[in-house]
Amino acid sequence: MKFRLFFGFILLFVFNINAQIDRSIHQEQLEYYNSLPNPTANHYESTVQASAVYLSEKSGCELNKVVYGWHPYWVGSVYQNYNWDLLSHFSFFSYEVNSVDGQALTTHGWSTSSAVNAALNSGNTKVTLTVTLFSDHSTFFNNPSAQQTLISNLINLVQSRGAHGVNIDIEGLPSAYKTDFANFMVDLCLQMHSAIPDSEVSTVLYAVDWNNVFDFSIMEPYVDHYIVMGYAYYYQGSSTAGPCDPLYHFGSTYNYSISKTTSYYLDKGCPKEKLIMGLPYYGYQWPTSSLTIPSSTTGAGSAKTYRQVKDNSSGNYSLINHSFDQESYTDVYAFNDGGNYQCFLTEEVGFSKRLAHVNQSGIGGIGIWALGYDDGYNALWNSIEDYLTDCYDDLCSTDVHDFGGPLKDYYNNEDYVWTINPDSATSLSFDFYSFDLELNYDYLYVYDGPSVNSQQVNGSPFTGTNSPGLFTSSTGAVTFRFYSDGATVNPGFIANYQCSYDQPVSIHSVKNDVLLYPNPAKNHLNISLTDNFQAYRLKVVDIYGKVLIDKEFNSPNERLDISLLSSGFYIVTINSNLLISFIKE
């Protein structure tokens, strides 16, 4: 196992908790760092060093989804730890627009940034420039000259760098400028695509489009990607503490989530392959009235990066303070530090579940706000490799459920197709132990094979409480299509499946010089660390994020007793970074 050298610098990612509650994390952090001296990439690249040297060997796994990472100018030299093989797009943040004339208030060192140089030299990653405009929309969109100046400037800046395009981050857009914005995006796309062949133009979408400001009927087919800012569902000023990025809805009333956002934009006409779900490498921490989850807040929340929580310099983000919310798939730390606090952050298991949702929903990939916020830890890169590359393989035993999550209702206007096709399986046995759809309006279609062209199983499509029950496929693949109409939702469905093989198989899990065997395992699991051994901490986690085994090991070869675990799928973490899955028979 390769361990990394830590240089011990202190991140500057502690943000003003008195921020206005209507600002996005992009705006909040940009304004904070702009208020400090020397707000340029060159300054931070010379003063903020990476916490570790990430020496990764190319795994042979190739991305088959978009991984679009924003690189804020203030993160310094942490780009040295980016895994370029797993980063399809790098977007420098940002060109700040002067709404009066379209000129740049600042580009924060885009033309000379070493991070941009590294991305261009990676040979794998496309480089774009993010453009930000957070206010004074009327001035800009009522001035065609300012819009053309911006377009011309962006083409010149991209060409001069040998880069690949731009990302438009215009936030707080009033509904009155819906059509103007869409027409601007079309104009930008036409000019940039003409001037720079194979260039790409993307724009951000809001987690919740309260004002219905995105007109895909105009922007299509010109825009290349639409990147949802899939965070701040619960934000600095929330009256109740909750997940920044709930995968499924959290609580009893407010039911917005990544899953619902996905369905919303697909239903509005965003092409599935162009929809990119931005995920946060940060969460929020609030002072709260109690430690009970959920709890009302007693003050504004502050952003905590993934790295801050993992470093745990305060000691508050410990196992004893940790719980896992099974509705939203989010990690929660509740503690008293001179007062009650709750911190919601997505860690490894929840992050992997979000990537699985990307695969299941069939959208184009993920975005990352922000690159470098995990600096010093590899776990999220490992999950990207596991789920968003051609090395991905369906699990051979796990639960499947509707897009409302295992504990809540599904949503209206859903239409998804996904296939379960584990490697080497000859058949799949399903057990639907919960099934409740709106009768004769919402349907689950089940196909005995790898596509919707395969034969449907007996009784398909299923509606009402007419469950598929128990069935075994005739092949090693099963395809589902779930459809819901525009009104009335029910609890949905939950099922478990198991693989079958023609003959017994022994699967070894090998990753980053760690060997787990046998896999599947019955009573014992062997762990072998084959390179540069150091003492390590191992955890076994179930699919709901609950830690079942937590042990310190001082030998490179250990035998772990798993006899008390129930049959099913588990994840092993080593020093909170490396994730390897295994099956308990």
C-alpha positions in Angstrom: 0.0 0.0 0.0 1.3 3.4 -0.9 1.0 6.0 1.9 1.4 9.7 1.2 3.7 12.3 2.8 1.8 15.1 4.4 3.3 18.6 4.4 1.1 19.9 7.1 -0.2 23.2 5.7 -3.4 24.6 6.9 -6.3 25.0 4.5 -7.9 28.3 4.2 -11.4 26.8 3.8 -13.1 28.3 6.8 -15.8 30.5 5.6 -17.7 33.5 7.0 -20.7 32.1 8.9 -22.4 35.5 8.6 -22.8 35.1 4.8 -26.1 36.1 3.2 -28.3 33.1 3.0 -29.3 33.7 -0.6 -25.8 33.3 -2.0 -24.6 30.0 -3.5 -21.4 28.4 -2.3 -19.8 29.6 -5.5 -20.6 33.2 -4.8 -19.9 33.0 -1.1 -16.5 31.6 -1.4 -15.5 33.7 -4.4 -16.4 36.9 -2.6 -14.6 35.7 0.6 -11.3 35.1 -1.2 -11.7 38.2 -3.3 -11.8 40.2 -0.1 -8.3 38.9 0.9 -5.0 40.4 -0.5 -3.7 39.0 -3.8 -6.7 37.3 -5.2 -4.9 35.5 -8.0 -4.0 31.9 -8.8 -0.4 32.7 -9.0 -0.3 34.0 -5.4 -2.0 30.9 -4.0 0.0 28.5 -6.2 3.2 29.9 -4.6 1.8 30.1 -1.0 -0.6 27.1 -0.6 1.0 23.8 -1.0 -0.6 20.4 -1.6 -1.0 18.3 1.5 0.5 15.2 -0.1 2.0 14.0 -3.3 -0.6 11.8 -5.0 1.5 9.3 -6.9 -1.0 7.2 -8.8 -0.3 4.7 -11.5 -2.7 4.6 -14.4 -5.1 1.8 -13.6 -6.1 0.9 -17.1 -9.7 2.0 -16.3 -11.1 4.5 -18.8 -13.7 7.1 -17.9 -17.1 6.4 -19.6 -18.8 9.3 -17.8 -18.1 13.1 -17.6 -16.2 14.1 -14.4 -16.3 17.9 -14.5 -14.2 19.6 -11.8 -14.2 23.3 -10.9 -10.8 24.5 -9.8 -11.1 27.7 -7.7 -8.1 30.0 -8.0 -7.5 29.9 -4.3 -6.8 26.2 -3.8 -3.1 26.7 -4.7 -0.9 23.8 -5.7 -3.3 21.1 -4.8 -3.7 20.4 -8.5 -0.5 18.4 -8.1 -2.7 15.7 -6.5 -5.5 15.7 -9.1 -5.9 12.3 -10.8 -6.0 13.6 -14.4 -6.9 10.1 -15.7 -10.2 10.4 -13.8 -10.9 14.0 -14.6 -12.5 14.6 -18.0 -12.9 18.4 -17.5 -11.0 21.0 -15.5 -12.7 24.4 -15.2 -10.7 27.4 -13.9 -12.8 29.6 -11.6 -13.3 32.3 -12.7 -13.7 35.1 -15.3 -15.8 37.7 -13.4 -18.0 39.6 -15.8 -18.5 43.4 -15.7 -22.2 43.5 -16.4 -21.9 47.0 -18.0 -19.6 46.1 -20.8 -18.9 42.4 -20.7 -15.2 42.9 -20.0 -13.5 41.0 -17.2 -13.4 42.5 -13.8 -10.7 39.9 -13.3 -9.7 36.5 -14.6 -7.7 35.7 -11.4 -4.6 34.6 -13.4 -6.1 32.3 -16.0 -3.4 33.2 -18.5 -0.5 32.3 -16.3 -1.8 29.7 -13.8 0.4 26.7 -13.3 -2.8 24.6 -12.6 -4.1 25.4 -16.1 -0.7 24.4 -17.5 -0.8 21.1 -15.7 -4.3 20.4 -16.9 -3.4 21.2 -20.5 -0.3 19.0 -20.2 -2.2 16.1 -18.7 -3.2 14.8 -22.2 -6.5 13.5 -20.8 -8.4 16.5 -19.4 -10.3 19.2 -21.3 -9.6 22.7 -19.9 -12.4 25.3 -19.7 -12.8 28.7 -18.1 -15.7 29.4 -15.8 -17.6 32.7 -16.3 -19.4 34.1 -13.3 -22.2 36.7 -13.1 -24.2 36.9 -9.8 -26.1 40.2 -10.1 -27.2 43.1 -12.3 -28.6 40.7 -14.9 -30.8 43.4 -16.4 -27.8 45.6 -17.3 -26.0 42.7 -19.1 -29.0 41.1 -20.9 -30.3 44.5 -22.1 -26.9 45.3 -23.7 -26.2 43.2 -26.9 -22.8 45.0 -27.1 -21.7 43.7 -23.7 -22.8 40.2 -24.6 -20.8 40.3 -27.8 -17.8 41.7 -26.0 -17.9 38.8 -23.5 -18.2 36.2 -26.3 -15.3 37.7 -28.2 -13.2 37.8 -25.1 -13.9 34.2 -24.1 -13.0 33.0 -27.6 -9.7 34.9 -27.4 -8.9 33.7 -23.9 -9.6 30.0 -24.8 -7.7 30.2 -28.1 -4.7 31.9 -26.5 -4.4 29.1 -23.9 -5.0 26.2 -26.3 -8.0 25.4 -24.1 -11.3 23.7 -24.9 -14.2 25.9 -23.9 -16.1 27.7 -21.2 -18.6 27.1 -18.4 -21.2 29.8 -17.8 -22.2 30.3 -14.2 -24.9 32.9 -14.1 -26.9 32.7 -10.9 -29.9 34.4 -9.4 -31.3 34.8 -12.9 -34.8 36.4 -12.9 -37.5 34.6 -14.8 -37.9 37.7 -17.0 -34.6 36.9 -18.6 -35.3 33.3 -19.4 -35.4 33.8 -23.1 -32.5 36.3 -23.2 -30.3 33.9 -21.3 -31.2 31.0 -23.6 -30.5 33.1 -26.7 -27.2 34.3 -25.3 -26.2 30.7 -24.7 -27.0 29.8 -28.3 -25.1 32.8 -29.7 -22.1 31.9 -27.5 -22.2 28.3 -28.6 -22.5 29.1 -32.3 -19.6 31.5 -32.3 -17.3 29.4 -30.1 -17.9 26.2 -31.9 -17.2 28.0 -35.2 -14.1 29.7 -34.0 -12.7 26.7 -32.1 -13.6 23.3 -33.6 -14.5 20.7 -31.0 -14.8 23.3 -28.2 -17.4 22.8 -25.5 -19.8 25.2 -23.9 -21.6 24.3 -20.7 -23.8 26.1 -18.2 -24.9 25.5 -14.6 -28.4 24.6 -13.6 -29.8 25.3 -10.1 -30.5 22.5 -7.6 -34.1 23.7 -7.5 -35.3 25.8 -10.5 -37.7 27.9 -8.5 -38.4 30.4 -11.3 -38.3 28.0 -14.3 -35.5 29.9 -16.0 -34.0 27.3 -18.2 -35.5 26.8 -21.7 -34.1 23.7 -23.2 -36.3 24.1 -26.3 -34.1 27.1 -27.3 -30.7 25.9 -25.9 -30.8 22.5 -27.5 -28.9 21.2 -29.4 -26.3 23.9 -29.0 -25.1 23.6 -25.4 -22.8 20.7 -24.7 -23.3 20.1 -21.0 -25.7 21.2 -18.3 -24.2 20.9 -14.9 -26.5 20.9 -11.9 -25.2 22.6 -8.7 -26.5 19.6 -6.8 -25.9 21.1 -3.4 -27.2 23.6 -0.8 -30.6 21.9 -0.6 -30.0 22.7 3.0 -27.9 25.8 3.2 -26.3 28.4 5.5 -29.6 29.9 6.5 -31.7 26.7 6.8 -34.0 26.7 9.9 -33.4 22.9 10.2 -30.0 21.2 9.9 -29.9 18.8 7.0 -27.9 17.3 4.1 -26.3 19.7 1.6 -26.8 17.1 -1.1 -29.6 14.6 -0.1 -29.7 11.8 -2.6 -33.2 11.0 -1.6 -35.5 13.3 0.4 -34.7 14.0 4.1 -37.3 14.8 6.7 -41.1 14.8 6.4 -42.0 17.9 4.4 -39.2 19.4 2.3 -38.6 16.7 -0.3 -36.2 18.2 -2.8 -33.2 16.0 -3.5 -30.6 15.0 -6.2 -33.0 12.3 -7.3 -35.9 14.7 -7.7 -33.7 17.3 -9.5 -32.6 14.6 -12.0 -36.2 13.7 -12.8 -37.2 17.4 -13.0 -34.5 18.4 -15.6 -35.0 15.3 -17.7 -38.8 16.0 -17.8 -38.1 19.6 -18.8 -36.2 18.4 -21.9 -32.6 18.3 -20.8 -30.9 15.4 -22.8 -29.9 12.6 -20.5 -26.4 12.3 -21.8 -25.8 16.1 -21.3 -27.1 16.3 -17.8 -24.2 16.4 -15.3 -24.9 16.2 -11.5 -22.6 18.4 -9.6 -21.6 17.0 -6.2 -20.2 18.8 -3.2 -16.8 18.0 -1.6 -18.1 20.0 1.4 -21.0 20.0 3.8 -22.6 22.4 6.3 -22.3 22.6 10.1 -24.8 24.5 12.2 -25.3 25.3 15.8 -28.5 23.5 16.8 -31.1 23.4 19.5 -30.2 19.8 20.4 -28.2 16.8 19.2 -31.3 15.0 17.9 -31.3 14.5 14.2 -32.9 16.5 12.6 -32.8 19.6 14.8 -33.7 23.2 14.4 -30.7 25.6 13.9 -29.9 28.4 16.2 -27.6 30.3 13.9 -26.1 30.4 10.4 -24.2 27.3 9.0 -20.6 27.3 7.9 -19.1 25.2 5.2 -16.8 22.3 6.1 -14.7 20.7 3.4 -14.3 16.9 3.1 -10.6 17.3 4.0 -11.4 19.4 7.2 -13.7 16.6 8.4 -11.3 13.9 7.6 -8.4 15.7 9.2 -10.6 16.0 12.3 -8.2 18.5 14.0 -11.1 19.4 16.4 -11.8 15.8 17.4 -15.5 16.4 16.8 -15.7 14.3 13.7 -15.1 11.0 15.5 -16.9 7.7 15.2 -18.7 8.2 18.5 -20.3 11.4 17.2 -21.1 9.8 13.8 -24.3 8.5 12.4 -25.5 7.7 8.9 -28.9 9.0 7.6 -30.5 6.2 5.6 -33.0 8.5 3.9 -30.6 10.9 2.3 -27.5 8.7 2.3 -25.5 11.3 4.2 -23.0 11.2 7.1 -23.9 13.2 10.2 -21.7 14.3 13.1 -23.6 15.6 16.2 -21.6 16.9 19.1 -21.3 19.4 21.9 -18.4 21.9 21.6 -19.5 24.6 24.0 -22.9 24.2 22.4 -24.8 21.7 20.2 -23.7 21.3 16.6 -24.5 19.1 13.7 -22.4 18.7 10.6 -23.8 17.0 7.5 -21.3 15.8 4.9 -21.2 13.0 2.2 -18.4 10.6 2.8 -17.3 7.5 1.0 -20.3 5.2 1.1 -22.8 8.0 0.4 -20.6 9.3 -2.4 -20.5 5.9 -4.0 -24.3 5.6 -3.8 -24.6 8.9 -5.6 -22.3 7.6 -8.4 -24.4 4.5 -8.6 -27.5 6.7 -9.0 -25.7 8.5 -11.9 -25.3 5.1 -13.6 -28.8 3.9 -12.8 -30.4 7.1 -14.1 -28.2 7.1 -17.2 -27.2 10.8 -17.0 -23.9 12.0 -18.4 -21.7 12.2 -15.3 -20.8 14.3 -12.3 -19.4 17.7 -11.4 -17.2 18.5 -8.4 -17.3 21.6 -6.3 -14.6 21.9 -5.7 -11.4 20.2 -6.8 -8.8 20.2 -4.0 -11.4 20.1 -1.2 -10.4 16.5 -0.6 -6.7 17.1 -0.8 -4.8 14.4 1.1 -7.4 11.7 0.7 -7.9 9.3 -2.2 -11.3 7.7 -1.4 -13.4 9.9 -3.6 -11.0 9.3 -6.6 -11.2 5.6 -5.9 -15.0 5.7 -6.0 -14.9 7.6 -9.3 -12.7 4.8 -10.7 -15.0 2.1 -9.4 -18.2 3.6 -10.7 -17.6 5.9 -13.7 -15.1 3.9 -15.7 -15.2 0.9 -17.9 -14.0 -1.1 -14.9 -17.4 -0.8 -13.3 -19.2 -4.0 -12.5 -22.6 -4.5 -11.0 -22.7 -5.9 -7.5 -23.7 -9.5 -7.2 -25.8 -9.0 -4.1 -27.6 -5.9 -3.0 -30.9 -4.1 -2.7 -32.6 -2.2 -5.5 -35.4 0.3 -5.1 -37.2 3.2 -6.8 -35.9 6.7 -7.2 -37.4 8.0 -4.0 -35.0 5.9 -2.0 -35.6 2.9 0.2 -37.7 4.8 2.8 -39.7 7.5 0.9 -42.1 7.8 -2.0 -40.9 8.0 -5.5 -41.5 11.2 -7.6 -43.8 12.3 -10.4 -42.7 12.3 -14.0 -40.0 9.7 -13.8 -39.0 7.5 -16.7 -35.8 5.5 -16.2 -34.3 2.4 -17.7 -31.4 0.5 -16.1 -29.8 -2.9 -16.4 -28.2 -5.1 -13.7 -25.6 -7.3 -15.4 -22.9 -8.6 -12.9 -19.8 -10.2 -14.5 -20.0 -14.0 -14.9 -23.4 -14.4 -13.5 -25.6 -16.9 -15.3 -28.9 -15.9 -13.6 -30.3 -13.4 -11.0 -32.8 -14.2 -8.3 -35.0 -11.3 -7.2 -37.2 -11.0 -4.1 -39.5 -8.0 -4.1 -40.5 -7.6 -0.5 -42.2 -4.2 -0.9 -44.2 -3.0 -3.8 -46.8 -0.2 -4.0 -47.3 1.9 -7.1 -50.3 4.1 -8.2 -52.6 1.6 -9.8 -52.9 1.8 -13.6 -50.8 5.0 -13.8 -47.3 4.1 -12.6 -45.5 1.0 -13.8 -42.5 -1.2 -13.4 -41.5 -3.1 -16.5 -39.1 -6.0 -16.0 -37.2 -7.5 -18.9 -35.4 -10.9 -18.8 -32.2 -9.7 -20.5 -29.9 -6.8 -21.1 -32.3 -4.4 -22.8 -35.9 -3.3 -23.2 -35.9 -5.4 -26.3 -35.6 -8.6 -24.1 -38.7 -10.6 -23.3 -40.7 -9.3 -20.2 -41.0 -11.6 -17.2 -44.4 -13.0 -16.5 -46.9 -10.3 -15.3 -44.8 -7.3 -16.5 -45.6 -4.4 -16.4 -46.5 -4.3 -12.7 -48.7 -1.7 -11.1 -50.6 -1.2 -7.9 -49.6 -3.8 -5.3 -49.2 -6.5 -8.0 -45.6 -7.2 -7.1 -43.1 -9.2 -9.2 -42.5 -11.2 -6.0 -39.9 -13.9 -6.4 -38.4 -14.6 -9.8 -35.2 -15.9 -11.4 -33.9 -14.6 -14.7 -33.0 -17.0 -17.5 -29.8 -14.9 -18.2 -27.2 -13.0 -16.2 -28.9 -9.7 -16.9 -32.2 -8.1 -15.9 -33.5 -4.7 -17.3 -36.0 -2.4 -15.5 -38.0 0.5 -16.7 -39.8 2.6 -14.1 -42.5 5.1 -15.2 -44.6 7.5 -13.1 -47.1 10.0 -14.3 -47.6 13.6 -13.3 -49.7 13.1 -10.2 -49.9 10.9 -7.1 -46.9 9.1 -5.7 -46.7 5.9 -3.6 -44.0 4.2 -1.5 -42.6 2.4 -4.5 -40.6 -0.9 -4.3 -37.6 -2.5 -2.7 -36.1 -5.8 -3.8 -33.0 -7.8 -3.1 -31.1 -9.9 -5.7 -28.5 -12.6 -5.7 -26.3 -13.9 -8.5 -26.0 -17.5 -9.6 -23.1 -19.2 -11.4 -22.8 -22.4 -13.4 -20.0 -23.4 -11.1 -18.4 -22.1 -7.9 -16.2 -19.1 -8.5 -13.5 -17.5 -6.4 -13.2 -13.8 -6.8 -10.2 -11.9 -5.5 -10.5 -8.2 -4.8 -7.3 -6.4 -5.5 -6.8 -2.6 -5.4 -3.9 -0.3 -4.7 -1.7 -3.2 -3.5 -4.4 -4.7 -1.2 -5.7 -8.2 -1.6 -9.0 -9.5 -0.1 -9.8 -13.1 -0.4 -11.8 -15.2 -0.8 -14.6 -13.2 -2.3 -17.4 -14.2 -1.7 -16.4 -15.2 1.8 -18.2 -17.3 4.5 -16.6 -16.9 7.9 -13.2 -15.3 7.4 -11.7 -12.7 5.1 -8.0 -12.6 4.4 -6.4 -9.2 4.0 -2.9 -8.8 2.6 -1.1 -5.5 2.1 1.6 -6.2 -0.4 3.7 -3.0 -0.6 5.2 -0.5 1.8 3.4 -1.8 4.8 2.5 0.4 7.7 0.0 -0.1 10.5 -3.5 0.6 9.4 -7.1 0.9 10.6 -9.7 -1.2 8.9 -13.5 -0.8 8.9 -16.3 -3.0 7.5 -19.3 -0.9 6.5 -22.8 -2.2 5.4 -24.7 -0.7 2.4 -26.4 1.8 4.8 -23.1 3.2 6.0 -23.2 1.5 9.4 -19.7 0.6 10.7 -19.9 -3.1 11.8 -16.2 -3.8 12.4 -13.5 -1.3 13.3 -10.0 -2.7 14.0 -6.3 -1.6 14.1 -3.9 -4.0 12.4 -0.1 -4.1 12.7 0.7 -6.9 10.3 0.6 -6.9 6.5 -1.4 -10.2 6.6 -4.5 -10.6 8.7 -7.4 -12.9 9.0 -10.7 -11.2 9.8 -13.6 -13.0 11.5 -16.8 -12.1 9.6 -18.9 -15.0 10.9 -21.3 -12.7 12.8 -22.1 -10.7 9.7 -25.4 -11.4 7.8 -25.2 -12.5 4.2 -24.9 -9.6 1.9 -22.7 -6.9 0.4 -20.1 -5.0 2.5 -17.4 -2.3 1.9 -13.9 -2.3 3.5 -12.2 1.0 4.1 -8.5 1.2 5.1 -7.4 4.4 6.9 -10.7 6.0 5.6 -9.3 6.1 2.1 -9.3 2.8 0.2 -12.6 1.1 -0.5 -13.0 -2.5 -1.5 -16.2 -4.5 -1.6 -16.8 -8.1 -0.7 -19.8 -10.4 -0.4 -20.6 -12.4 2.7 -22.3 -15.7 1.8 
